[in-house]
Amino acid sequence: MSKTVKDFNEGDSCMIRNFWEFDGKRILEIYKMGIDTRNATFETTVPAWAEWDSKHLEHSRFVYVENDKILGWTALSPVSPRKVYVGVAEVSVYVDMNVLGKGIGSKLLDRVIISSELHGIWTLQSSVFPENAATLKLHDKFGFRIIGTREKIAQLDGKWRDTVLLERRSKNTGI
């Protein structure tokens, strides 16, 4: 049974809530904004919703909504199908490029951390391009530590790129 984190209202016009089925189109629009920066993901095309949906955990999926418009989202992906890694997930946080700097990423990351721990996730991982200073700073703010740099881990547009591997251990597991 999935545990839920209650919707968070910041006032009449802002809230963080769980994904709704019809949110997919807007979530993928924001994901495309990240793809287009060439500093958020190695992906170069937006997947179909069914493909995106199948690669993310069913729990811990949130959107930030302001004036009835989704401005950001967060979700978790399993890092491995092996049972021993069931408590390890990769976190994604994407914010509409037109509203950066408003603290939306922080609010979403805070919410997904709380939810992940309620669902037995003991380690969150993230892989970030070293040029993405804002995302590195965001993760540092929430206690992610740098594990190391994966040099030339994959190509993007024919160019080898590095990523910084970060992890955050839950403080609630005794690890």
N, C-alpha and C positions, 0 to 999 in steps of 0.2 A: 504494500500500500504506500502510495506517495504522500509524503508529508508536504504541507504547503506553508509558505510564508505569507502572512497577510499582506494585502495591498498596502502601500505606503502613500499617504496623501501629504503633499507639501502645501496644500492650500486648495482653493477651488479649481485652479487651472493646471496643477501638476500632480503627477502620481507615478509610482512604479507599480506595475502589475504583472501577473503571469501572462505569457503569450496567449493569444486567442488564435484559433485556427485561421481566421481571415487576416491575421497580421503578416502573413508570409510575404506578400508583395512588397510591403514597406520595409520589412527586415532585409529583403534582398536588395532593395534600392540603396539602403544604407551600406550594406556589404559591398555593393558595386563602388560606392564612393571610396571605400577603403582600398579595394582592388586598384582603382584608378590612380591612387597616390603612389603605387609601387613601393610603399614602405609599410604595408600592413599585413600582407600575405603573399605567398608564392603563387596563389591562384591568379589566373588572368581572365577567366570568364566566370560569370555568375551561373551557378548550377540551377537546375529546376528545383522547385520547392521540395518535392518528394525526396530528391537526393540529399539536399541540405538537411532536411528534417531527419532522415535516417542516420545521419552521421553524428547527431547530437543526442545527449541523454534526454529522457522525457521530463526529468525534473530540473529545477534550477534554471528556468528560462524566463527572463524578464524583459520588459520594455519600459522605457521612460517615456511618459506621455505628457505633453504640455498643450493645453488648448485643443485637445482631441487629436493631436498629431504626434506620432511616434518620432522621437528625436534620437533614440539610441536603444541598443539591445545588448544583452549578455546571455551566454549559454555555455554549457560544458560539453566536451567531447571525451569519450573514453580514450585513454592512451594505449590500451591494449585489450584484446579480447580474452586474455588469460585471466582466470578467476582470481589469482593472487594480486592482480592490479585493479580489482573492482573499486577500490577506494582512492584511485589516482585518476585525475581528470585534467584535461587541458581547458583553460578558460579563454573565452573570447569576449571582448568588449569593443563595440563599434558605436560611434557617435556621428550623427549627421555633420558633415564638414562645415555647414553653415552656422553651427551653434557651438563650436569648440570653445573651451575656456570658461564654461558656465558651471563646471563641477558635475556634469551629468555622468561622466565616466566614473568618478569617485562614488557617486551614489549607487550606480549599477554594480560596481565591483564590491562594494560593501554588502549589498543585498545578496549577490551570488555567493559570497563567502559564507554568510549566515546560512543560507539554504543548503549549500554543499555540505556543511557540517551536520545539519539536521538529517541529511541523507547518507551519512556514513563516509563521506569523502574525507580522507585524512591528508591528502597531498594535492595541491593545485599546482599545475605547471603552466608555463607560458613561454613561447618562443617569439622573440621580438627582434626586429632588425635593429642593429646598433645605431642607425641613423634616426630611429624613432624615439627621440629623447623624451617627448611628452609621455609616451606609454611606459618607458622605463621608469620615469619619475612616479607615475601613477602606481605601478607595481611596488616600488620601494616604499611608498606611503603606506601600503597595506601589508608590509612585512614580508614581501617576497625577497628572497636572496638570490644573488647571481650564483649559479652553479658553474658556469663557464661559457666560453664562446665556441660555438660549433662553426669552424672555419669552412668556408666553401661547401656548405651543407646541401645546397641545391642551386639550380640556375633560374633566374628570372629574366626574361627577355634576352636570353643568350649570355647573360653575365652571371658568374658565380657570386653568390652572396653569403655572408655570414649571418648567424643569428645568435642572440644572447639567450641562454636557457636560464629560466628563473623558476623557483619553486617556493611554495608557502606550505608549511606544515600546520595542521590544525592544532590549536592550543588545547583542544578538548579531548584528545585521544591518549594523552600520557606519553606520546612519542618524544 
